[in-house]
Amino acid sequence: MQADSTVLLVGATEGTVRKAKDLGLRVLVLQHPQKLAEAPCELADVVRAVDYTDLTALETAARELWKTTGFTAVVSLTEPGLEGAGLLNDLFGLGGTGLEAARRFRDKLAMRRRLVAAGNGAATAAAAPLAKRRDLDEFADEHGYPFVIKPTNGTGSYGVSLVTGPEAADTAWHTVSALSGHPMARTTMPFSVDGFMMEEYVDGPQFSAESFSFDGRHVLIGITETQLAADSFAAFSHVMPTRLDDAAQAGVLDAVSRFLDAMELRDGPAHTEFRLGERGPVVIESHNRFGGGAINQLVRGAYGIDLETYALGWPFRLVPEISRPPRARGAAAVRFLVSGPGQVESITGVEDARAEPGVLAAQMWVKPGDTVRAVEDSWDRLGLVAAAAATGDMAVRRAEEVLRDTIRIQVRGEDGVVRPARIALPDRPQRHPAHGESAVAMATAD
């Protein structure tokens, strides 16, 4: 049995369900038990609690819904649900992105191997599995320092570090030993770290490409400029649209299209992080969903396109196909709050912030009583404000104003002193290459 206007969501938020209902869809939700209390999805027509990271349990629950209710499309916009959605697409012959492709996006080492095997010209970085201490030395002998170690299945820069020289290898191996096989602490993801990999470090400014695929045709919606923390890979700032010139943007479109072709993405959003190195755009990692950190709100603010609505509506052709990269109608930016180690005492001003002119989103990820720590990865950020304005610089200033003047998170430090959380300061302002200029030279020039 199938229902022509029924979507099955593998994991969902209240907002996702609301947008699906606004499109006129009947909504079935398979919600992770850990998420059911915070997102009961009461607007959905059917909700079932199932650990959708257990693909056997997911298949059982989906087959029951297929028999009793039917559905036309399966959509997941949460990292833990992407493989499950791919599995169900395959099982029920629904088209779209299947399990193998979804796994390539989740497994960063498999992604690297796929790019090499595809041989379609997509630029990639050297990579190798990290299973033994001596693997670090052997990778350094072949590719030099610095290089990156990361979980093969991580997200939000969890467990990612830079090995700067031989003296850092022992520390890196300690990190690997401590995290491998254990749940991803402090995250909202019901994952364990499956393994680690080593990856060539690409020097250059960091960006992400926000795209949407229509039956295998990839459209670049926008390019986000990202700035990182000075001493970690945590993202501290996002701004769009990019200030890259037309030639550089055309190069990004070509590189991202080659990458997504190699990954066999068929439909839906993708968030592809890349650096502009001396070889041009080099993909760092990608996800077959829209980006976190309020990037969908930035796309909506800068381009007037809601990628979440598109992901829900496109399988039913309820949204128009986008033929070419859209022109920006403004700019948008997000800035984050961080603190030193301690315990959250109070949070005020969030609702007031949401009502401020130009604010696209105000999100807090902590609550009073939570223990927080100094930033090691993106999961250590406390919250954000995303804002829209006429230019990127104006949007950054607006987001910072609201964080500084309206929202207050008080944290009692380990020394007993209560201090306000502070705006996260990126490593340094990012300059962008003129046409023909080396991005590496640009990134290292002051």
C-alpha positions as CSV (number, residue, x, y, z in Angstrom):
1,M,0.0,0.0,0.0
2,Q,1.2,3.5,-0.7
3,A,-0.3,6.9,0.2
4,D,0.6,9.5,-2.5
5,S,1.0,12.4,0.0
6,T,2.6,10.6,2.9
7,V,6.2,11.2,4.0
8,L,8.1,9.0,6.5
9,L,10.6,11.1,8.6
10,V,13.5,9.2,10.2
11,G,14.0,11.5,13.1
12,A,12.4,14.9,13.2
13,T,12.0,18.2,15.1
14,E,8.7,19.9,15.8
15,G,9.7,22.5,13.1
16,T,10.3,19.8,10.5
17,V,6.9,18.2,11.1
18,R,5.2,21.6,10.9
19,K,6.8,22.4,7.6
20,A,5.7,19.1,6.2
21,K,2.1,19.7,7.4
22,D,2.2,23.2,5.8
23,L,3.0,21.4,2.5
24,G,-0.2,19.4,2.9
25,L,1.6,16.1,3.6
26,R,0.6,13.3,5.9
27,V,3.5,12.8,8.3
28,L,4.8,9.6,9.8
29,V,7.7,9.9,12.3
30,L,10.1,7.3,13.5
31,Q,11.6,9.1,16.5
32,H,14.7,8.0,18.5
33,P,13.6,7.2,22.1
34,Q,16.3,9.7,23.4
35,K,14.7,12.5,21.4
36,L,11.0,11.8,22.1
37,A,10.8,13.9,25.2
38,E,12.3,17.0,23.6
39,A,10.6,16.5,20.2
40,P,7.4,14.5,20.6
41,C,6.2,15.6,17.1
42,E,2.6,16.0,18.3
43,L,1.6,17.5,14.9
44,A,2.5,14.2,13.1
45,D,-0.2,11.8,12.1
46,V,1.8,8.8,13.4
47,V,4.8,8.7,15.8
48,R,6.7,5.5,16.7
49,A,9.7,5.3,19.0
50,V,12.5,3.3,17.5
51,D,16.3,3.4,17.7
52,Y,16.8,4.2,14.0
53,T,20.5,3.7,14.3
54,D,19.7,0.0,14.7
55,L,18.9,-0.7,11.0
56,T,17.1,-4.0,11.8
57,A,14.8,-2.3,14.3
58,L,14.2,0.5,11.8
59,E,13.3,-1.9,9.0
60,T,10.8,-3.7,11.2
61,A,9.1,-0.5,12.2
62,A,9.0,0.8,8.6
63,R,7.6,-2.4,7.2
64,E,4.8,-2.2,9.7
65,L,4.0,1.4,8.6
66,W,4.2,0.3,5.0
67,K,1.6,-2.3,5.5
68,T,-0.8,-0.3,7.6
69,T,-0.4,3.3,6.3
70,G,1.9,3.4,3.3
71,F,4.3,6.2,2.4
72,T,5.7,7.7,-0.8
73,A,9.0,9.1,0.4
74,V,11.4,8.8,3.2
75,V,13.3,11.8,4.4
76,S,15.9,12.3,7.2
77,L,17.6,15.6,8.0
78,T,19.4,14.4,11.1
79,E,22.9,12.8,10.9
80,P,22.0,9.6,12.8
81,G,19.0,9.0,10.5
82,L,20.6,9.4,7.1
83,E,21.8,5.8,6.7
84,G,18.4,4.5,7.8
85,A,16.6,6.7,5.2
86,G,18.9,5.4,2.5
87,L,18.2,1.8,3.6
88,L,14.4,2.4,3.4
89,N,14.7,4.1,0.0
90,D,16.4,0.9,-1.2
91,L,14.0,-1.5,0.5
92,F,10.8,0.0,-0.8
93,G,12.2,1.1,-4.2
94,L,11.5,4.8,-3.6
95,G,14.4,6.2,-5.5
96,G,16.6,9.0,-4.1
97,T,19.8,8.4,-2.2
98,G,20.4,4.8,-1.1
99,L,22.2,3.2,1.8
100,E,25.6,2.8,0.1
101,A,25.8,6.5,-0.8
102,A,24.6,7.6,2.6
103,R,27.3,5.5,4.2
104,R,30.0,7.1,2.1
105,F,28.9,10.5,3.4
106,R,29.0,9.2,7.0
107,D,32.3,7.4,6.7
108,K,35.0,9.9,5.8
109,L,37.6,7.4,4.9
110,A,35.2,5.6,2.6
111,M,34.5,9.0,1.1
112,R,38.2,9.6,0.3
113,R,38.5,6.1,-1.2
114,R,35.4,6.7,-3.4
115,L,36.8,9.9,-4.8
116,V,40.0,8.2,-5.8
117,A,38.1,5.3,-7.3
118,A,35.7,7.6,-9.2
119,G,38.6,9.2,-11.1
120,N,36.4,12.1,-12.3
121,G,38.8,14.9,-11.4
122,A,37.4,15.7,-7.9
123,A,40.2,17.1,-5.8
124,T,40.9,15.1,-2.7
125,A,43.4,14.9,0.2
126,A,45.6,11.9,1.0
127,A,44.1,9.8,3.8
128,A,44.8,6.5,5.6
129,P,43.3,4.5,8.5
130,L,44.7,5.0,11.9
131,A,44.8,1.7,13.8
132,K,48.3,1.6,15.4
133,R,50.7,4.1,16.9
134,R,53.2,3.6,14.2
135,D,50.6,4.6,11.5
136,L,51.2,8.2,12.6
137,D,54.9,8.0,11.9
138,E,54.4,6.2,8.6
139,F,51.8,8.8,7.4
140,A,54.2,11.6,8.4
141,D,57.1,10.0,6.5
142,E,54.9,9.9,3.3
143,H,53.0,13.1,3.6
144,G,54.8,15.3,6.1
145,Y,53.6,17.5,8.9
146,P,51.1,18.9,9.8
147,F,48.3,16.4,9.2
148,V,44.8,15.9,10.7
149,I,43.5,13.0,12.7
150,K,39.7,12.6,13.0
151,P,37.0,9.9,13.7
152,T,35.9,8.3,10.5
153,N,32.3,8.8,11.5
154,G,32.4,12.0,13.6
155,T,30.6,15.3,13.3
156,G,30.9,18.8,14.7
157,S,34.7,18.6,14.8
158,Y,34.5,16.0,17.6
159,G,37.8,14.3,18.2
160,V,39.6,16.2,15.4
161,S,43.1,17.5,16.0
162,L,46.2,18.6,14.1
163,V,49.4,16.7,14.4
164,T,52.0,19.4,14.0
165,G,55.2,17.3,14.4
166,P,56.8,14.2,15.9
167,E,56.4,15.5,19.4
168,A,52.6,15.7,19.0
169,A,52.2,12.1,17.8
170,D,52.0,10.6,21.3
171,T,49.3,13.1,22.4
172,A,47.4,12.3,19.2
173,W,47.6,8.6,19.9
174,H,46.4,9.2,23.4
175,T,43.3,10.9,22.0
176,V,42.7,8.0,19.6
177,S,43.0,5.5,22.4
178,A,40.7,7.4,24.7
179,L,37.8,8.0,22.2
180,S,37.8,4.9,20.0
181,G,34.9,2.6,20.6
182,H,33.2,5.0,23.1
183,P,30.1,7.1,22.7
184,M,30.5,10.6,21.4
185,A,30.4,12.5,24.7
186,R,28.7,15.9,25.0
187,T,26.9,15.5,21.6
188,T,23.3,15.0,20.7
189,M,24.2,12.1,18.5
190,P,23.6,8.5,19.6
191,F,26.9,7.4,18.0
192,S,30.1,5.7,19.1
193,V,33.4,6.5,17.5
194,D,34.0,3.6,15.1
195,G,37.6,4.4,14.3
196,F,40.1,7.1,13.3
197,M,41.8,8.2,10.2
198,M,44.7,10.4,9.2
199,E,44.3,13.1,6.5
200,E,46.5,15.5,4.7
201,Y,46.2,19.0,6.0
202,V,44.9,21.5,3.4
203,D,46.2,25.0,4.0
204,G,43.8,27.7,3.0
205,P,40.5,29.5,4.0
206,Q,37.5,27.3,4.8
207,F,34.1,27.4,3.2
208,S,31.1,25.2,2.8
209,A,28.9,24.8,-0.3
210,E,25.2,24.6,0.4
211,S,23.6,22.7,-2.5
212,F,20.4,20.9,-3.5
213,S,20.2,17.9,-5.9
214,F,17.3,17.4,-8.3
215,D,17.4,13.8,-9.6
216,G,21.1,13.8,-9.9
217,R,21.5,17.4,-11.0
218,H,23.3,19.5,-8.4
219,V,22.6,23.2,-7.9
220,L,24.8,25.3,-5.8
221,I,22.6,27.5,-3.7
222,G,25.3,29.4,-1.8
223,I,28.8,29.4,-0.4
224,T,29.3,30.0,3.3
225,E,32.5,31.6,4.6
226,T,33.6,29.8,7.8
227,Q,36.1,30.9,10.4
228,L,37.5,28.6,13.0
229,A,38.8,28.9,16.5
230,A,42.4,29.7,16.9
231,D,43.3,26.4,18.7
232,S,40.7,23.9,17.5
233,F,38.6,23.1,14.5
234,A,35.4,24.5,16.1
235,A,33.5,26.8,13.8
236,F,33.1,30.3,15.3
237,S,31.6,32.2,12.5
238,H,29.5,31.6,9.3
239,V,28.7,34.3,6.7
240,M,27.0,34.2,3.4
241,P,27.0,35.0,0.6
242,T,30.7,34.6,-0.1
243,R,33.0,37.3,-1.3
244,L,34.7,35.0,-3.8
245,D,34.8,36.4,-7.3
246,D,32.7,34.8,-10.1
247,A,35.7,32.7,-11.4
248,A,36.4,31.2,-8.0
249,Q,32.7,30.5,-7.5
250,A,32.5,28.7,-10.8
251,G,35.5,26.6,-9.7
252,V,33.6,25.7,-6.5
253,L,30.5,24.7,-8.5
254,D,32.5,22.4,-10.7
255,A,34.4,20.8,-7.8
256,V,31.3,20.3,-5.8
257,S,29.3,18.8,-8.7
258,R,32.2,16.4,-9.4
259,F,32.3,15.4,-5.8
260,L,28.5,14.8,-5.5
261,D,28.5,12.9,-8.7
262,A,31.3,10.6,-7.4
263,M,29.3,10.2,-4.1
264,E,26.1,9.3,-6.1
265,L,23.9,11.8,-4.4
266,R,20.5,11.8,-6.2
267,D,18.2,14.2,-4.4
268,G,18.1,16.6,-1.5
269,P,20.4,19.0,0.3
270,A,24.1,18.6,0.9
271,H,26.5,20.6,3.0
272,T,30.0,20.2,1.6
273,E,33.0,21.7,3.6
274,F,36.0,22.6,1.6
275,R,39.2,24.6,1.7
276,L,40.7,26.7,-1.1
277,G,44.2,25.4,-1.3
278,E,46.9,25.7,-4.0
279,R,45.1,22.9,-6.0
280,G,41.8,24.8,-5.8
281,P,38.8,23.7,-3.8
282,V,39.5,20.5,-1.8
283,V,36.6,18.8,-0.1
284,I,37.2,18.2,3.6
285,E,33.9,16.4,4.3
286,S,30.3,16.4,3.3
287,H,26.8,15.5,4.6
288,N,23.7,14.7,2.6
289,R,21.7,17.1,4.7
290,F,21.8,20.9,5.2
291,G,24.5,22.2,7.6
292,G,24.1,22.7,11.3
293,G,24.9,25.9,13.1
294,A,21.9,27.7,11.7
295,I,23.2,27.5,8.1
296,N,19.7,26.8,6.8
297,Q,18.6,30.0,8.4
298,L,21.5,31.8,6.7
299,V,20.4,30.4,3.3
300,R,16.9,31.5,4.0
301,G,18.1,35.0,5.0
302,A,20.5,35.5,2.1
303,Y,18.6,33.7,-0.7
304,G,15.0,33.3,0.4
305,I,15.2,29.5,0.0
306,D,14.3,27.1,2.9
307,L,16.3,23.9,2.3
308,E,14.3,22.0,4.8
309,T,11.0,22.8,3.0
310,Y,12.7,21.8,-0.3
311,A,13.9,18.5,1.2
312,L,10.4,17.7,2.3
313,G,8.6,19.0,-0.8
314,W,10.8,17.9,-3.6
315,P,10.0,14.2,-3.5
316,F,6.4,15.2,-4.1
317,R,7.3,17.9,-6.6
318,L,5.6,20.5,-4.3
319,V,8.5,22.9,-4.7
320,P,9.8,24.3,-8.0
321,E,13.0,22.9,-9.4
322,I,15.9,25.4,-9.1
323,S,17.6,25.7,-12.5
324,R,20.7,27.7,-11.6
325,P,22.5,29.2,-8.6
326,P,20.3,32.0,-7.2
327,R,21.3,35.5,-6.7
328,A,21.6,36.7,-3.1
329,R,19.0,39.2,-2.0
330,G,21.0,40.2,1.1
331,A,23.4,38.7,3.6
332,A,23.3,36.7,6.8
333,A,25.7,35.6,9.5
334,V,25.9,33.6,12.7
335,R,28.0,34.1,15.7
336,F,28.4,31.9,18.8
337,L,28.7,32.1,22.6
338,V,31.4,30.2,24.5
339,S,32.8,30.2,28.0
340,G,35.5,28.7,30.1
341,P,34.9,25.5,32.2
342,G,32.2,25.7,34.8
343,Q,28.5,25.3,35.4
344,V,25.7,27.3,33.8
345,E,23.9,29.5,36.5
346,S,21.3,31.3,34.4
347,I,20.2,32.1,30.9
348,T,18.1,35.2,30.0
349,G,17.0,37.2,27.0
350,V,16.6,34.4,24.4
351,E,13.0,35.2,23.6
352,D,13.7,38.9,23.5
353,A,16.6,38.1,21.1
354,R,14.3,36.2,18.7
355,A,12.0,39.3,18.5
356,E,14.9,41.7,17.6
357,P,14.9,43.1,14.1
358,G,17.0,41.1,11.6
359,V,17.3,38.1,13.8
360,L,16.8,34.8,12.0
361,A,17.4,32.4,14.9
362,A,18.5,32.4,18.5
363,Q,19.4,29.0,19.8
364,M,20.8,27.9,23.2
365,W,22.2,24.4,23.6
366,V,22.7,24.5,27.4
367,K,20.4,25.1,30.4
368,P,21.0,26.1,34.0
369,G,22.9,23.4,35.9
370,D,24.8,22.1,32.8
371,T,28.5,21.6,33.0
372,V,30.4,23.4,30.3
373,R,34.1,23.4,29.3
374,A,36.6,25.3,27.3
375,V,36.2,24.9,23.6
376,E,37.7,21.8,22.0
377,D,35.1,21.2,19.3
378,S,31.9,22.6,18.0
379,W,29.9,20.7,20.6
380,D,31.4,23.0,23.3
381,R,29.6,26.1,22.0
382,L,26.8,27.3,24.2
383,G,24.5,28.9,21.6
384,L,24.1,31.2,18.7
385,V,22.4,34.1,17.0
386,A,21.9,34.3,13.3
387,A,21.0,37.7,11.7
388,A,20.3,39.1,8.3
389,A,21.4,42.5,6.9
390,A,22.3,44.2,3.7
391,T,26.0,43.0,3.8
392,G,27.9,40.3,5.5
393,D,29.8,42.7,7.7
394,M,26.5,44.3,8.8
395,A,25.0,40.9,9.5
396,V,28.0,39.9,11.7
397,R,27.7,43.2,13.6
398,R,24.0,42.6,14.1
399,A,24.4,39.1,15.4
400,E,27.2,40.3,17.8
401,E,25.0,43.2,19.0
402,V,22.2,40.8,20.0
403,L,24.5,38.4,21.7
404,R,26.2,41.2,23.6
405,D,23.2,43.3,24.5
406,T,20.2,40.9,24.8
407,I,21.3,37.4,25.7
408,R,23.1,36.6,28.9
409,I,24.5,33.3,30.0
410,Q,26.1,33.3,33.4
411,V,28.7,30.6,34.1
412,R,30.2,29.8,37.5
413,G,33.8,29.0,36.8
414,E,35.9,26.4,38.5
415,D,37.3,29.2,40.7
416,G,33.8,30.0,42.0
417,V,33.5,33.3,40.1
418,V,30.4,33.9,38.0
419,R,31.2,35.4,34.5
420,P,29.1,36.0,31.4
421,A,29.6,33.8,28.4
422,R,31.5,35.6,25.7
423,I,31.2,35.9,21.9
424,A,33.5,33.4,20.2
425,L,36.3,35.1,18.4
426,P,37.6,33.4,15.2
427,D,41.3,33.0,14.6
428,R,41.5,36.0,12.3
429,P,39.6,37.8,9.6
430,Q,39.5,35.9,6.4
431,R,40.8,37.6,3.3
432,H,39.8,36.2,-0.1
433,P,42.0,35.7,-3.2
434,A,41.8,38.0,-6.2
435,H,41.4,36.2,-9.5
436,G,44.5,34.2,-10.2
437,E,46.0,34.6,-6.7
438,S,47.0,31.5,-4.7
439,A,44.6,30.8,-1.9
440,V,47.4,29.4,0.2
441,A,49.5,32.5,-0.3
442,M,46.5,34.6,0.6
443,A,45.8,32.5,3.7
444,T,49.3,32.9,5.1
445,A,49.8,36.6,4.2
446,D,49.2,39.3,6.8
